[in-house]
Amino acid sequence: MAMTLDPELFLPDPEPREVRYTVISVDDHLVEPPDMFEGRLPARLQESAPKIVRNKRGHEVWEFDGNTYTQVGMNAVAGRRMETMKMEPSRFDQMRPGCYDIHERVKDMDINGVWASLNFPSMITGFCGRVFSQCSDPELGVA
């Protein structure tokens, strides 16, 4: 999925450089892709799966089990101009694709000289999967 980044929001990509040492990042954050749960649950549970919706303010948020979970803007600031960084929820078209697309993430890691990274999820899972473990339907929470 080729996407043109808004130059008002993002800095230009740096030129790739030779890697002289191994960098392993141990505190990265990601944003789950909007289709993360589509087709991955048993058919009888699919309708109840977490879904991305656009709220009244134009933010793309997750809805699940009667609750709304925002995208934390600070989870998706890679490449952003400093003056455009904010805590507000973001839309996917305001994020660098490497924030939610694994193939684009690996390209960004290569540009950055990062060999491996440990990624933490966004708000939809809650700390240690709490959102799913406390779901009103235990079968759905485990699925």
C-alpha positions as CSV (number, residue, x, y, z in Angstrom):
1,M,0.0,0.0,0.0
2,A,1.9,3.0,-1.2
3,M,1.0,6.2,0.7
4,T,2.3,9.7,0.2
5,L,3.1,11.3,3.6
6,D,1.9,14.9,4.2
7,P,5.1,17.0,4.2
8,E,3.3,19.5,6.5
9,L,3.3,16.7,9.1
10,F,6.3,14.6,8.4
11,L,10.0,15.1,7.9
12,P,11.6,13.7,4.7
13,D,13.0,10.1,5.1
14,P,16.7,10.0,6.0
15,E,19.1,8.4,3.6
16,P,19.9,4.8,4.5
17,R,23.4,4.4,6.1
18,E,25.8,1.6,6.7
19,V,25.1,0.0,10.1
20,R,28.3,-0.1,12.2
21,Y,26.7,-1.7,15.3
22,T,23.6,-3.6,16.2
23,V,20.7,-1.6,17.6
24,I,17.9,-3.4,19.4
25,S,15.1,-1.1,20.6
26,V,13.4,-2.4,23.7
27,D,10.6,0.2,24.1
28,D,8.7,0.7,20.8
29,H,5.0,1.3,20.4
30,L,2.8,0.2,17.6
31,V,-0.8,0.8,16.4
32,E,-2.8,-2.3,15.5
33,P,-3.8,-2.2,11.9
34,P,-7.5,-1.3,11.3
35,D,-8.2,-4.8,9.9
36,M,-6.4,-6.6,12.7
37,F,-9.5,-8.6,13.8
38,E,-11.2,-9.1,10.5
39,G,-11.5,-12.7,9.6
40,R,-9.4,-13.9,12.5
41,L,-12.1,-14.9,15.0
42,P,-14.6,-17.7,14.7
43,A,-17.6,-16.6,12.5
44,R,-20.0,-16.5,15.4
45,L,-17.8,-14.0,17.2
46,Q,-16.7,-11.8,14.3
47,E,-19.6,-9.3,14.7
48,S,-18.4,-8.6,18.2
49,A,-14.7,-8.2,17.3
50,P,-13.0,-4.8,18.0
51,K,-13.6,-2.4,15.1
52,I,-12.3,0.9,14.0
53,V,-14.9,3.7,13.8
54,R,-14.7,7.4,13.2
55,N,-16.1,9.4,16.1
56,K,-17.9,12.8,16.0
57,R,-14.5,14.6,16.3
58,G,-13.1,12.8,13.3
59,H,-10.8,10.5,15.3
60,E,-10.5,6.9,14.4
61,V,-11.1,4.9,17.6
62,W,-11.6,1.2,18.5
63,E,-15.0,0.1,19.7
64,F,-15.2,-3.2,21.6
65,D,-17.5,-4.7,24.2
66,G,-19.5,-1.5,24.6
67,N,-16.4,0.6,25.2
68,T,-14.3,3.1,23.1
69,Y,-10.5,3.0,23.1
70,T,-8.6,5.9,21.5
71,Q,-5.4,5.7,19.5
72,V,-2.9,7.6,21.5
73,G,-1.2,10.1,19.2
74,M,2.1,9.7,20.9
75,N,2.2,6.0,19.8
76,A,2.5,7.1,16.2
77,V,4.8,10.1,16.1
78,A,7.6,8.4,14.0
79,G,8.9,10.9,11.5
80,R,6.5,13.6,12.6
81,R,7.6,17.2,12.8
82,M,8.0,18.2,16.4
83,E,5.3,20.9,16.2
84,T,2.7,18.3,15.0
85,M,3.2,15.8,17.8
86,K,0.2,15.6,20.2
87,M,-1.5,13.3,22.6
88,E,-4.8,13.5,20.7
89,P,-6.0,10.4,18.9
90,S,-4.9,10.1,15.3
91,R,-6.4,8.8,12.1
92,F,-4.5,6.2,10.1
93,D,-3.9,8.7,7.3
94,Q,-2.1,10.9,9.8
95,M,0.4,8.1,10.8
96,R,3.5,6.9,9.1
97,P,2.4,3.4,7.7
98,G,5.3,1.8,9.6
99,C,3.3,2.5,12.8
100,Y,0.7,-0.1,11.8
101,D,2.0,-2.1,8.8
102,I,4.7,-4.7,9.5
103,H,6.3,-4.5,6.1
104,E,6.5,-0.7,6.3
105,R,7.8,-1.1,9.9
106,V,10.7,-3.2,8.7
107,K,11.6,-0.7,6.0
108,D,11.6,2.1,8.7
109,M,13.8,0.0,10.9
110,D,16.2,-0.5,8.1
111,I,16.3,3.2,7.4
112,N,16.9,3.8,11.1
113,G,19.5,1.1,11.5
114,V,17.5,-0.9,14.0
115,W,18.0,-4.7,13.8
116,A,15.2,-5.7,16.1
117,S,12.6,-4.1,18.4
118,L,10.2,-5.0,21.2
119,N,6.8,-3.4,20.5
120,F,4.1,-2.6,23.0
121,P,0.4,-2.5,21.9
122,S,-2.0,0.5,21.9
123,M,-5.0,1.1,24.1
124,I,-7.2,-1.6,22.5
125,T,-5.5,-4.4,24.5
126,G,-5.1,-2.6,27.8
127,F,-2.1,-3.3,30.1
128,C,-1.3,-7.0,29.9
129,G,-4.4,-7.8,27.7
130,R,-6.7,-6.5,30.4
131,V,-9.3,-5.3,27.9
132,F,-9.7,-8.9,26.5
133,S,-9.4,-10.7,29.9
134,Q,-12.2,-8.6,31.4
135,C,-14.4,-8.8,28.4
136,S,-18.1,-9.5,29.1
137,D,-17.9,-12.6,26.9
138,P,-15.0,-14.8,28.1
139,E,-15.0,-16.8,24.9
140,L,-14.7,-13.6,22.9
141,G,-12.0,-12.3,25.2
142,V,-9.8,-15.4,24.7
143,A,-10.5,-15.6,20.9
